[in-house]
Amino acid sequence: MKKVLSTLALAASVSLAGCATSMPVGVILTDVTLPAGATANGEATKVGRAKCQSILVLVAQGDCSIEAAKADGGITEVTHMDWKANNILGVIGNYELTVYGN
């Protein structure tokens, strides 16, 4: 039994060792909002959002592009952007790009 548990622990640590991401990721829950970029374009008067979703880390759908968020808010000049990720156990993941601008 000790050999099996040791093997499983080693396999898990080796497979997870290379999991580097550009955002904080929780194994059970990820719920973070991060800055995605900024410009020198001044104050924002409009907000646009673009959303996408993943299910069971098998299927992903939606449009989280900057262009989709700009179209949603009627924005032509971007001032800054925020990125929100919410994922529970890799079962359901909801992602949102929020673009601020004029």
N, CA, C and O atoms as a GROMACS GRO file, in nm:
protein
  408
    1MET      N    1   0.082  -0.119   0.000
    1MET     CA    2   0.000   0.000   0.000
    1MET      C    3   0.088   0.126   0.000
    1MET      O    4   0.057   0.224  -0.069
    2LYS      N    5   0.197   0.124   0.079
    2LYS     CA    6   0.286   0.239   0.081
    2LYS      C    7   0.348   0.264  -0.055
    2LYS      O    8   0.368   0.378  -0.095
    3LYS      N    9   0.378   0.156  -0.126
    3LYS     CA   10   0.439   0.169  -0.258
    3LYS      C   11   0.342   0.234  -0.357
    3LYS      O   12   0.381   0.318  -0.438
    4VAL      N   13   0.215   0.196  -0.349
    4VAL     CA   14   0.113   0.251  -0.438
    4VAL      C   15   0.094   0.400  -0.409
    4VAL      O   16   0.090   0.481  -0.501
    5LEU      N   17   0.082   0.435  -0.280
    5LEU     CA   18   0.064   0.576  -0.244
    5LEU      C   19   0.186   0.659  -0.282
    5LEU      O   20   0.171   0.772  -0.328
    6SER      N   21   0.304   0.605  -0.262
    6SER     CA   22   0.426   0.677  -0.300
    6SER      C   23   0.431   0.700  -0.450
    6SER      O   24   0.468   0.808  -0.496
    7THR      N   25   0.393   0.598  -0.526
    7THR     CA   26   0.392   0.611  -0.673
    7THR      C   27   0.290   0.716  -0.717
    7THR      O   28   0.319   0.797  -0.805
    8LEU      N   29   0.172   0.714  -0.657
    8LEU     CA   30   0.069   0.813  -0.692
    8LEU      C   31   0.114   0.954  -0.655
    8LEU      O   32   0.094   1.048  -0.733
    9ALA      N   33   0.175   0.971  -0.540
    9ALA     CA   34   0.223   1.102  -0.498
    9ALA      C   35   0.332   1.153  -0.592
    9ALA      O   36   0.334   1.271  -0.628
   10LEU      N   37   0.422   1.065  -0.632
   10LEU     CA   38   0.528   1.103  -0.724
   10LEU      C   39   0.472   1.141  -0.860
   10LEU      O   40   0.513   1.240  -0.920
   11ALA      N   41   0.376   1.061  -0.909
   11ALA     CA   42   0.315   1.090  -1.039
   11ALA      C   43   0.241   1.223  -1.036
   11ALA      O   44   0.248   1.300  -1.132
   12ALA      N   45   0.170   1.251  -0.927
   12ALA     CA   46   0.097   1.377  -0.916
   12ALA      C   47   0.192   1.495  -0.910
   12ALA      O   48   0.169   1.597  -0.975
   13SER      N   49   0.300   1.483  -0.834
   13SER     CA   50   0.393   1.595  -0.824
   13SER      C   51   0.467   1.621  -0.955
   13SER      O   52   0.493   1.736  -0.990
   14VAL      N   53   0.500   1.515  -1.028
   14VAL     CA   54   0.567   1.532  -1.156
   14VAL      C   55   0.473   1.594  -1.259
   14VAL      O   56   0.513   1.683  -1.334
   15SER      N   57   0.348   1.547  -1.262
   15SER     CA   58   0.254   1.599  -1.362
   15SER      C   59   0.211   1.741  -1.332
   15SER      O   60   0.178   1.815  -1.425
   16LEU      N   61   0.209   1.782  -1.206
   16LEU     CA   62   0.168   1.917  -1.171
   16LEU      C   63   0.284   2.015  -1.162
   16LEU      O   64   0.262   2.136  -1.151
   17ALA      N   65   0.405   1.966  -1.165
   17ALA     CA   66   0.521   2.053  -1.148
   17ALA      C   67   0.536   2.154  -1.261
   17ALA      O   68   0.587   2.264  -1.237
   18GLY      N   69   0.492   2.122  -1.380
   18GLY     CA   70   0.507   2.213  -1.493
   18GLY      C   71   0.388   2.302  -1.516
   18GLY      O   72   0.379   2.366  -1.621
   19CYS      N   73   0.296   2.308  -1.423
   19CYS     CA   74   0.174   2.387  -1.440
   19CYS      C   75   0.197   2.532  -1.400
   19CYS      O   76   0.152   2.574  -1.294
   20ALA      N   77   0.265   2.606  -1.482
   20ALA     CA   78   0.286   2.748  -1.456
   20ALA      C   79   0.186   2.826  -1.539
   20ALA      O   80   0.169   2.800  -1.658
   21THR      N   81   0.120   2.922  -1.477
   21THR     CA   82   0.022   3.003  -1.548
   21THR      C   83   0.051   3.150  -1.524
   21THR      O   84   0.127   3.186  -1.435
   22SER      N   85  -0.011   3.233  -1.604
   22SER     CA   86   0.007   3.377  -1.588
   22SER      C   87  -0.089   3.435  -1.485
   22SER      O   88  -0.087   3.556  -1.459
   23MET      N   89  -0.174   3.351  -1.426
   23MET     CA   90  -0.265   3.397  -1.323
   23MET      C   91  -0.269   3.295  -1.210
   23MET      O   92  -0.238   3.178  -1.232
   24PRO      N   93  -0.307   3.337  -1.090
   24PRO     CA   94  -0.318   3.243  -0.979
   24PRO      C   95  -0.428   3.141  -1.008
   24PRO      O   96  -0.537   3.177  -1.052
   25VAL      N   97  -0.399   3.014  -0.983
   25VAL     CA   98  -0.495   2.907  -1.009
   25VAL      C   99  -0.509   2.822  -0.884
   25VAL      O  100  -0.409   2.777  -0.828
   26GLY      N  101  -0.632   2.801  -0.839
   26GLY     CA  102  -0.658   2.714  -0.726
   26GLY      C  103  -0.700   2.577  -0.776
   26GLY      O  104  -0.769   2.567  -0.879
   27VAL      N  105  -0.662   2.473  -0.707
   27VAL     CA  106  -0.699   2.338  -0.747
   27VAL      C  107  -0.849   2.317  -0.733
   27VAL      O  108  -0.912   2.256  -0.820
   28ILE      N  109  -0.907   2.366  -0.625
   28ILE     CA  110  -1.050   2.347  -0.600
   28ILE      C  111  -1.131   2.462  -0.658
   28ILE      O  112  -1.233   2.440  -0.723
   29LEU      N  113  -1.087   2.585  -0.634
   29LEU     CA  114  -1.162   2.702  -0.678
   29LEU      C  115  -1.066   2.811  -0.725
   29LEU      O  116  -0.968   2.842  -0.658
   30THR      N  117  -1.096   2.867  -0.839
   30THR     CA  118  -1.026   2.986  -0.887
   30THR      C  119  -1.132   3.094  -0.907
   30THR      O  120  -1.229   3.073  -0.979
   31ASP      N  121  -1.113   3.207  -0.844
   31ASP     CA  122  -1.205   3.320  -0.859
   31ASP      C  123  -1.122   3.447  -0.847
   31ASP      O  124  -1.110   3.504  -0.738
   32VAL      N  125  -1.064   3.490  -0.958
   32VAL     CA  126  -0.972   3.604  -0.957
   32VAL      C  127  -1.010   3.705  -1.064
   32VAL      O  128  -1.068   3.671  -1.167
   33THR      N  129  -0.975   3.830  -1.038
   33THR     CA  130  -0.986   3.936  -1.136
   33THR      C  131  -0.849   4.000  -1.146
   33THR      O  132  -0.791   4.040  -1.045
   34LEU      N  133  -0.798   4.009  -1.268
   34LEU     CA  134  -0.662   4.060  -1.290
   34LEU      C  135  -0.663   4.167  -1.397
   34LEU      O  136  -0.746   4.165  -1.487
   35PRO      N  137  -0.570   4.261  -1.388
   35PRO     CA  138  -0.558   4.359  -1.497
   35PRO      C  139  -0.503   4.290  -1.622
   35PRO      O  140  -0.415   4.205  -1.613
   36ALA      N  141  -0.556   4.328  -1.736
   36ALA     CA  142  -0.511   4.266  -1.861
   36ALA      C  143  -0.432   4.363  -1.948
   36ALA      O  144  -0.364   4.321  -2.041
   37GLY      N  145  -0.440   4.491  -1.919
   37GLY     CA  146  -0.366   4.588  -1.998
   37GLY      C  147  -0.418   4.728  -1.976
   37GLY      O  148  -0.530   4.747  -1.930
   38ALA      N  149  -0.335   4.826  -2.009
   38ALA     CA  150  -0.375   4.966  -1.996
   38ALA      C  151  -0.306   5.048  -2.104
   38ALA      O  152  -0.201   5.010  -2.157
   39THR      N  153  -0.366   5.161  -2.134
   39THR     CA  154  -0.309   5.254  -2.232
   39THR      C  155  -0.302   5.392  -2.169
   39THR      O  156  -0.339   5.411  -2.054
   40ALA      N  157  -0.255   5.487  -2.244
   40ALA     CA  158  -0.249   5.625  -2.198
   40ALA      C  159  -0.366   5.705  -2.254
   40ALA      O  160  -0.353   5.825  -2.277
   41ASN      N  161  -0.479   5.642  -2.278
   41ASN     CA  162  -0.592   5.706  -2.343
   41ASN      C  163  -0.684   5.782  -2.248
   41ASN      O  164  -0.790   5.827  -2.292
   42GLY      N  165  -0.649   5.799  -2.122
   42GLY     CA  166  -0.729   5.881  -2.031
   42GLY      C  167  -0.841   5.806  -1.961
   42GLY      O  168  -0.836   5.684  -1.945
   43GLU      N  169  -0.944   5.881  -1.921
   43GLU     CA  170  -1.057   5.828  -1.846
   43GLU      C  171  -1.155   5.751  -1.935
   43GLU      O  172  -1.175   5.786  -2.051
   44ALA      N  173  -1.213   5.647  -1.879
   44ALA     CA  174  -1.311   5.566  -1.952
   44ALA      C  175  -1.452   5.614  -1.923
   44ALA      O  176  -1.484   5.649  -1.810
   45THR      N  177  -1.536   5.615  -2.026
   45THR     CA  178  -1.677   5.651  -2.009
   45THR      C  179  -1.769   5.535  -2.043
   45THR      O  180  -1.889   5.541  -2.015
   46LYS      N  181  -1.714   5.429  -2.104
   46LYS     CA  182  -1.794   5.313  -2.146
   46LYS      C  183  -1.730   5.184  -2.098
   46LYS      O  184  -1.609   5.178  -2.073
   47VAL      N  185  -1.814   5.080  -2.085
   47VAL     CA  186  -1.767   4.948  -2.043
   47VAL      C  187  -1.828   4.843  -2.135
   47VAL      O  188  -1.947   4.849  -2.165
   48GLY      N  189  -1.746   4.749  -2.180
   48GLY     CA  190  -1.794   4.638  -2.262
   48GLY      C  191  -1.742   4.507  -2.207
   48GLY      O  192  -1.631   4.502  -2.153
   49ARG      N  193  -1.820   4.401  -2.220
   49ARG     CA  194  -1.780   4.271  -2.167
   49ARG      C  195  -1.791   4.163  -2.274
   49ARG      O  196  -1.879   4.166  -2.359
   50ALA      N  197  -1.698   4.068  -2.266
   50ALA     CA  198  -1.701   3.950  -2.354
   50ALA      C  199  -1.685   3.828  -2.264
   50ALA      O  200  -1.600   3.827  -2.174
   51LYS      N  201  -1.765   3.724  -2.288
   51LYS     CA  202  -1.765   3.608  -2.199
   51LYS      C  203  -1.744   3.478  -2.277
   51LYS      O  204  -1.782   3.466  -2.393
   52CYS      N  205  -1.682   3.381  -2.208
   52CYS     CA  206  -1.669   3.247  -2.262
   52CYS      C  207  -1.674   3.148  -2.145
   52CYS      O  208  -1.661   3.187  -2.029
   53GLN      N  209  -1.691   3.020  -2.177
   53GLN     CA  210  -1.711   2.918  -2.075
   53GLN      C  211  -1.646   2.787  -2.117
   53GLN      O  212  -1.643   2.753  -2.235
   54SER      N  213  -1.595   2.714  -2.019
   54SER     CA  214  -1.546   2.578  -2.045
   54SER      C  215  -1.623   2.482  -1.956
   54SER      O  216  -1.660   2.516  -1.844
   55ILE      N  217  -1.645   2.361  -2.006
   55ILE     CA  218  -1.718   2.259  -1.932
   55ILE      C  219  -1.632   2.133  -1.929
   55ILE      O  220  -1.593   2.079  -2.032
   56LEU      N  221  -1.603   2.087  -1.807
   56LEU     CA  222  -1.524   1.965  -1.784
   56LEU      C  223  -1.387   1.969  -1.851
   56LEU      O  224  -1.330   1.864  -1.878
   57VAL      N  225  -1.335   2.086  -1.877
   57VAL     CA  226  -1.208   2.106  -1.946
   57VAL      C  227  -1.206   2.028  -2.078
   57VAL      O  228  -1.100   1.995  -2.130
   58LEU      N  229  -1.324   2.000  -2.132
   58LEU     CA  230  -1.336   1.927  -2.258
   58LEU      C  231  -1.394   2.014  -2.368
   58LEU      O  232  -1.353   2.003  -2.484
   59VAL      N  233  -1.488   2.101  -2.333
   59VAL     CA  234  -1.556   2.185  -2.430
   59VAL      C  235  -1.542   2.330  -2.386
   59VAL      O  236  -1.566   2.362  -2.269
   60ALA      N  237  -1.505   2.416  -2.477
   60ALA     CA  238  -1.498   2.560  -2.448
   60ALA      C  239  -1.570   2.635  -2.558
   60ALA      O  240  -1.558   2.602  -2.676
   61GLN      N  241  -1.647   2.737  -2.517
   61GLN     CA  242  -1.722   2.814  -2.616
   61GLN      C  243  -1.732   2.959  -2.572
   61GLN      O  244  -1.716   2.991  -2.455
   62GLY      N  245  -1.758   3.044  -2.668
   62GLY     CA  246  -1.773   3.186  -2.640
   62GLY      C  247  -1.667   3.269  -2.710
   62GLY      O  248  -1.578   3.216  -2.776
   63ASP      N  249  -1.679   3.398  -2.694
   63ASP     CA  250  -1.585   3.491  -2.756
   63ASP      C  251  -1.538   3.589  -2.650
   63ASP      O  252  -1.611   3.681  -2.614
   64CYS      N  253  -1.419   3.569  -2.599
   64CYS     CA  254  -1.360   3.658  -2.498
   64CYS      C  255  -1.258   3.753  -2.559
   64CYS      O  256  -1.162   3.793  -2.493
   65SER      N  257  -1.279   3.788  -2.683
   65SER     CA  258  -1.183   3.874  -2.752
   65SER      C  259  -1.203   4.021  -2.714
   65SER      O  260  -1.310   4.061  -2.668
   66ILE      N  261  -1.101   4.098  -2.735
   66ILE     CA  262  -1.108   4.243  -2.711
   66ILE      C  263  -1.210   4.305  -2.806
   66ILE      O  264  -1.286   4.393  -2.766
   67GLU      N  265  -1.212   4.259  -2.928
   67GLU     CA  266  -1.307   4.314  -3.027
   67GLU      C  267  -1.452   4.289  -2.986
   67GLU      O  268  -1.537   4.376  -3.003
   68ALA      N  269  -1.481   4.170  -2.930
   68ALA     CA  270  -1.617   4.140  -2.885
   68ALA      C  271  -1.656   4.231  -2.769
   68ALA      O  272  -1.769   4.280  -2.764
   69ALA      N  273  -1.564   4.254  -2.676
   69ALA     CA  274  -1.593   4.341  -2.563
   69ALA      C  275  -1.610   4.486  -2.608
   69ALA      O  276  -1.697   4.556  -2.557
   70LYS      N  277  -1.528   4.530  -2.703
   70LYS     CA  278  -1.542   4.665  -2.756
   70LYS      C  279  -1.677   4.683  -2.823
   70LYS      O  280  -1.744   4.785  -2.803
   71ALA      N  281  -1.719   4.584  -2.901
   71ALA     CA  282  -1.849   4.592  -2.969
   71ALA      C  283  -1.963   4.594  -2.867
   71ALA      O  284  -2.061   4.666  -2.886
   72ASP      N  285  -1.951   4.518  -2.760
   72ASP     CA  286  -2.055   4.514  -2.657
   72ASP      C  287  -2.074   4.650  -2.592
   72ASP      O  288  -2.186   4.688  -2.559
   73GLY      N  289  -1.966   4.723  -2.571
   73GLY     CA  290  -1.975   4.853  -2.506
   73GLY      C  291  -1.975   4.972  -2.598
   73GLY      O  292  -1.981   5.086  -2.552
   74GLY      N  293  -1.967   4.947  -2.729
   74GLY     CA  294  -1.961   5.058  -2.824
   74GLY      C  295  -1.834   5.140  -2.807
   74GLY      O  296  -1.835   5.262  -2.817
   75ILE      N  297  -1.724   5.070  -2.782
   75ILE     CA  298  -1.596   5.135  -2.753
   75ILE      C  299  -1.508   5.139  -2.877
   75ILE      O  300  -1.496   5.038  -2.948
   76THR      N  301  -1.447   5.253  -2.904
   76THR     CA  302  -1.353   5.264  -3.015
   76THR      C  303  -1.210   5.284  -2.965
   76THR      O  304  -1.115   5.248  -3.034
   77GLU      N  305  -1.195   5.342  -2.846
   77GLU     CA  306  -1.064   5.370  -2.789
   77GLU      C  307  -1.055   5.308  -2.649
   77GLU      O  308  -1.127   5.351  -2.558
   78VAL      N  309  -0.970   5.208  -2.631
   78VAL     CA  310  -0.958   5.135  -2.505
   78VAL      C  311  -0.865   5.207  -2.409
   78VAL      O  312  -0.757   5.253  -2.448
   79THR      N  313  -0.907   5.218  -2.281
   79THR     CA  314  -0.821   5.275  -2.178
   79THR      C  315  -0.755   5.166  -2.093
   79THR      O  316  -0.636   5.172  -2.064
   80HIS      N  317  -0.834   5.067  -2.054
   80HIS     CA  318  -0.777   4.953  -1.981
   80HIS      C  319  -0.872   4.835  -1.986
   80HIS      O  320  -0.987   4.847  -2.026
   81MET      N  321  -0.819   4.718  -1.945
   81MET     CA  322  -0.896   4.594  -1.949
   81MET      C  323  -0.872   4.515  -1.821
   81MET      O  324  -0.764   4.521  -1.762
   82ASP      N  325  -0.973   4.440  -1.779
   82ASP     CA  326  -0.962   4.347  -1.667
   82ASP      C  327  -1.005   4.209  -1.715
   82ASP      O  328  -1.091   4.195  -1.802
   83TRP      N  329  -0.944   4.106  -1.655
   83TRP     CA  330  -0.973   3.967  -1.690
   83TRP      C  331  -1.022   3.897  -1.565
   83TRP      O  332  -0.955   3.902  -1.462
   84LYS      N  333  -1.139   3.831  -1.571
   84LYS     CA  334  -1.195   3.758  -1.456
   84LYS      C  335  -1.204   3.611  -1.491
   84LYS      O  336  -1.253   3.575  -1.598
   85ALA      N  337  -1.156   3.528  -1.401
   85ALA     CA  338  -1.164   3.383  -1.419
   85ALA      C  339  -1.230   3.322  -1.296
   85ALA      O  340  -1.193   3.352  -1.183
   86ASN      N  341  -1.328   3.235  -1.320
   86ASN     CA  342  -1.396   3.163  -1.213
   86ASN      C  343  -1.406   3.018  -1.258
   86ASN      O  344  -1.471   2.987  -1.358
   87ASN      N  345  -1.343   2.928  -1.183
   87ASN     CA  346  -1.342   2.787  -1.220
   87ASN      C  347  -1.354   2.703  -1.094
   87ASN      O  348  -1.282   2.726  -0.997
   88ILE      N  349  -1.445   2.606  -1.096
   88ILE     CA  350  -1.465   2.518  -0.982
   88ILE      C  351  -1.431   2.376  -1.023
   88ILE      O  352  -1.501   2.315  -1.104
   89LEU      N  353  -1.322   2.323  -0.966
   89LEU     CA  354  -1.278   2.185  -0.988
   89LEU      C  355  -1.259   2.149  -1.134
   89LEU      O  356  -1.257   2.030  -1.168
   90GLY      N  357  -1.245   2.246  -1.221
   90GLY     CA  358  -1.230   2.218  -1.363
   90GLY      C  359  -1.359   2.172  -1.428
   90GLY      O  360  -1.358   2.133  -1.545
   91VAL      N  361  -1.469   2.175  -1.354
   91VAL     CA  362  -1.598   2.130  -1.408
   91VAL      C  363  -1.661   2.240  -1.491
   91VAL      O  364  -1.692   2.219  -1.609
   92ILE      N  365  -1.680   2.356  -1.432
   92ILE     CA  366  -1.737   2.470  -1.502
   92ILE      C  367  -1.642   2.588  -1.487
   92ILE      O  368  -1.605   2.624  -1.375
   93GLY      N  369  -1.602   2.645  -1.597
   93GLY     CA  370  -1.517   2.763  -1.593
   93GLY      C  371  -1.583   2.877  -1.666
   93GLY      O  372  -1.624   2.862  -1.781
   94ASN      N  373  -1.595   2.991  -1.600
   94ASN     CA  374  -1.651   3.111  -1.661
   94ASN      C  375  -1.543   3.217  -1.667
   94ASN      O  376  -1.474   3.243  -1.568
   95TYR      N  377  -1.528   3.278  -1.784
   95TYR     CA  378  -1.422   3.376  -1.806
   95TYR      C  379  -1.483   3.500  -1.869
   95TYR      O  380  -1.574   3.491  -1.952
   96GLU      N  381  -1.432   3.616  -1.827
   96GLU     CA  382  -1.488   3.742  -1.875
   96GLU      C  383  -1.378   3.845  -1.894
   96GLU      O  384  -1.294   3.865  -1.806
   97LEU      N  385  -1.379   3.909  -2.009
   97LEU     CA  386  -1.290   4.020  -2.036
   97LEU      C  387  -1.374   4.147  -2.030
   97LEU      O  388  -1.473   4.159  -2.101
   98THR      N  389  -1.333   4.241  -1.946
   98THR     CA  390  -1.402   4.370  -1.936
   98THR      C  391  -1.311   4.477  -1.993
   98THR      O  392  -1.196   4.492  -1.950
   99VAL      N  393  -1.363   4.550  -2.090
   99VAL     CA  394  -1.287   4.655  -2.157
   99VAL      C  395  -1.349   4.789  -2.120
   99VAL      O  396  -1.471   4.806  -2.125
  100TYR      N  397  -1.265   4.885  -2.082
  100TYR     CA  398  -1.308   5.019  -2.048
  100TYR      C  399  -1.252   5.115  -2.153
  100TYR      O  400  -1.139   5.099  -2.198
  101GLY      N  401  -1.331   5.212  -2.191
  101GLY     CA  402  -1.283   5.307  -2.290
  101GLY      C  403  -1.386   5.409  -2.330
  101GLY      O  404  -1.480   5.437  -2.256
  102ASN      N  405  -1.368   5.464  -2.449
  102ASN     CA  406  -1.457   5.569  -2.500
  102ASN      C  407  -1.503   5.534  -2.641
  102ASN      O  408  -1.578   5.610  -2.702
   0.00000   0.00000   0.00000
